[in-house]
């Protein structure tokens, strides 16, 4: 009967270690199960966009030309 008791003890120990690992993994933010089950928080970025409008350079006015006489 001592073999049966050792088998049960090993089984219970493995079960407790498995459950503890799952609980720790659900509470650790670097674990895959945590990332998969917990909703992701939205990333808030405070950036502003500046639009620069370039005005064309003013064109010089053409000089008035005196009418030419034949």
Secondary structure as UniProt FT lines:
FT   HELIX           2..27
FT   TURN            29..30
FT   HELIX           32..37
//
